Amino acid sequence: MIDFGLTDRAGRLVRLRPIDDDNWRAVADVVPRDDQRDFVAPSAARYVLLSMRGGVWQSLAVCADEEVVGHVMWGWDDDDQRYWIGGMVIDASRQGAGLGRATVLTLVRWLMERSDCQGVRLSVHKSNELARGLYGSVGFQELELDEDGEIVAELTRERFPDPAA
Ligand SMILES: CC(C)(COP(=O)(O)OP(=O)(O)OC[C@H]1O[C@@H](n2cnc3c(N)ncnc32)[C@H](O)[C@@H]1OP(=O)(O)O)[C@@H](O)C(=O)NCCC(=O)NCCS
């Protein structure tokens, strides 16, 4: 379990847990808002299956106290030697409560603890203003736009110093 004591705006503890026998159904049922379906898969079930199939991504349940409220996954890319975050979805019914911010901060902090982590990358659709604003406010810098309209953004170690240092 990944827990840095971050909370949502209601004070609920936000923790990231591996997918297990108890939470997989609730994670699979996480869905974005209808108007967000151009940006992410229609349900987190697809990401959970991807994680199970490929051995590249690792899915995590986003929990607020004991409730499953979202999905996020992480992976290592040999090509760019960077950790990546993907598949971040906070359930449509739980958005706007500070869960997305707590999730990305928790996962980034956990990845940055690794000695081989020089930076964390993700890709976000150019029209996904809400997510771009969130990532930018955490310190991600946008690097490049690909032909599918996805922007690669990176948070470097320098822009996310160890809070304990
Ligand atoms: C992007 C996403 C994960 C953010 O999760 P969230 O729990 O709603 O985010 P938060 O409540 O932590 O809010 C983050 C910021 O977004 C803004 N925001 C959130 N909901 C908003 C809304 N309905 N309208 C306007 N701004 C909003 C807020 O400004 C907030 O910034 P603040 O903390 O400075 O106030 C969520 O919207 C989502 O799941 N979207 C669909 C999937 C997606 O696009 N994933 C990203 C793929 S790269």
The ligand as an SDF file (V2000), in Angstrom:
LIG
                    3D

 48 50  0  0  0  0  0  0  0  0999 V2000
   -8.2210   14.4730  -14.2630 C   0  0  0  0  0  0  0  0  0  0  0  0
   -8.8530   13.8370  -13.0220 C   0  0  0  0  0  0  0  0  0  0  0  0
   -8.1090   12.5690  -12.6770 C   0  0  0  0  0  0  0  0  0  0  0  0
   -8.7680   14.8380  -11.8690 C   0  0  0  0  0  0  0  0  0  0  0  0
   -9.3180   14.2110  -10.7220 O   0  0  0  0  0  0  0  0  0  0  0  0
  -10.1630   15.0470   -9.6250 P   0  0  0  0  0  0  0  0  0  0  0  0
  -10.2920   14.2060   -8.4220 O   0  0  0  0  0  0  0  0  0  0  0  0
  -11.4160   15.5480  -10.2460 O   0  0  0  0  0  0  0  0  0  0  0  0
   -9.1570   16.2570   -9.3890 O   0  0  0  0  0  0  0  0  0  0  0  0
   -9.0730   17.2300   -8.1200 P   0  0  0  0  0  0  0  0  0  0  0  0
  -10.4110   17.3000   -7.4280 O   0  0  0  0  0  0  0  0  0  0  0  0
   -7.8800   16.8690   -7.3330 O   0  0  0  0  0  0  0  0  0  0  0  0
   -8.8760   18.6290   -8.8350 O   0  0  0  0  0  0  0  0  0  0  0  0
   -7.6710   18.9310   -9.5100 C   0  0  0  0  0  0  0  0  0  0  0  0
   -7.7900   20.2990  -10.1250 C   0  0  0  0  0  0  0  0  0  0  0  0
   -8.7190   20.2200  -11.2080 O   0  0  0  0  0  0  0  0  0  0  0  0
   -9.6610   21.2900  -11.1430 C   0  0  0  0  0  0  0  0  0  0  0  0
  -11.0100   20.7250  -11.2220 N   0  0  0  0  0  0  0  0  0  0  0  0
  -11.4430   19.5370  -10.7420 C   0  0  0  0  0  0  0  0  0  0  0  0
  -12.7140   19.3470  -11.0710 N   0  0  0  0  0  0  0  0  0  0  0  0
  -13.0970   20.4190  -11.7680 C   0  0  0  0  0  0  0  0  0  0  0  0
  -14.3100   20.8020  -12.4110 C   0  0  0  0  0  0  0  0  0  0  0  0
  -15.3870   20.0210  -12.4030 N   0  0  0  0  0  0  0  0  0  0  0  0
  -14.3270   21.9710  -13.0630 N   0  0  0  0  0  0  0  0  0  0  0  0
  -13.2620   22.7580  -13.1010 C   0  0  0  0  0  0  0  0  0  0  0  0
  -12.0770   22.4610  -12.5160 N   0  0  0  0  0  0  0  0  0  0  0  0
  -12.0090   21.3050  -11.8720 C   0  0  0  0  0  0  0  0  0  0  0  0
   -9.4710   22.0320   -9.9070 C   0  0  0  0  0  0  0  0  0  0  0  0
   -9.0150   23.3150  -10.2810 O   0  0  0  0  0  0  0  0  0  0  0  0
   -8.3740   21.3230   -9.1570 C   0  0  0  0  0  0  0  0  0  0  0  0
   -7.3490   22.2380   -8.8520 O   0  0  0  0  0  0  0  0  0  0  0  0
   -7.1660   22.7880   -7.3280 P   0  0  0  0  0  0  0  0  0  0  0  0
   -6.7550   21.5940   -6.5110 O   0  0  0  0  0  0  0  0  0  0  0  0
   -6.0910   23.8100   -7.4660 O   0  0  0  0  0  0  0  0  0  0  0  0
   -8.4940   23.3510   -6.9140 O   0  0  0  0  0  0  0  0  0  0  0  0
  -10.3610   13.5280  -13.2560 C   0  0  0  0  0  0  0  0  0  0  0  0
  -11.0030   14.6820  -13.7370 O   0  0  0  0  0  0  0  0  0  0  0  0
  -10.6010   12.3970  -14.2120 C   0  0  0  0  0  0  0  0  0  0  0  0
  -10.6370   11.2390  -13.8220 O   0  0  0  0  0  0  0  0  0  0  0  0
  -10.7830   12.7510  -15.5100 N   0  0  0  0  0  0  0  0  0  0  0  0
  -11.0640   11.7320  -16.5270 C   0  0  0  0  0  0  0  0  0  0  0  0
   -9.8600   10.8940  -16.8370 C   0  0  0  0  0  0  0  0  0  0  0  0
   -8.6710   11.7270  -17.2670 C   0  0  0  0  0  0  0  0  0  0  0  0
   -8.7770   12.6670  -18.0270 O   0  0  0  0  0  0  0  0  0  0  0  0
   -7.5030   11.3200  -16.7480 N   0  0  0  0  0  0  0  0  0  0  0  0
   -6.2460   11.9400  -17.0790 C   0  0  0  0  0  0  0  0  0  0  0  0
   -5.6600   11.2690  -18.2700 C   0  0  0  0  0  0  0  0  0  0  0  0
   -4.0450   11.9510  -18.6520 S   0  0  0  0  0  0  0  0  0  0  0  0
  1  2  1  0
  2  3  1  0
  2  4  1  0
  2 36  1  0
  4  5  1  0
  5  6  1  0
  6  7  2  0
  6  8  1  0
  6  9  1  0
  9 10  1  0
 10 11  2  0
 10 12  1  0
 10 13  1  0
 13 14  1  0
 14 15  1  0
 15 16  1  0
 15 30  1  0
 16 17  1  0
 17 18  1  0
 17 28  1  0
 18 19  1  0
 18 27  1  0
 19 20  2  0
 20 21  1  0
 21 22  1  0
 21 27  2  0
 22 23  1  0
 22 24  2  0
 24 25  1  0
 25 26  2  0
 26 27  1  0
 28 29  1  0
 28 30  1  0
 30 31  1  0
 31 32  1  0
 32 33  2  0
 32 34  1  0
 32 35  1  0
 36 37  1  0
 36 38  1  0
 38 39  2  0
 38 40  1  0
 40 41  1  0
 41 42  1  0
 42 43  1  0
 43 44  2  0
 43 45  1  0
 45 46  1  0
 46 47  1  0
 47 48  1  0
M  END
$$$$
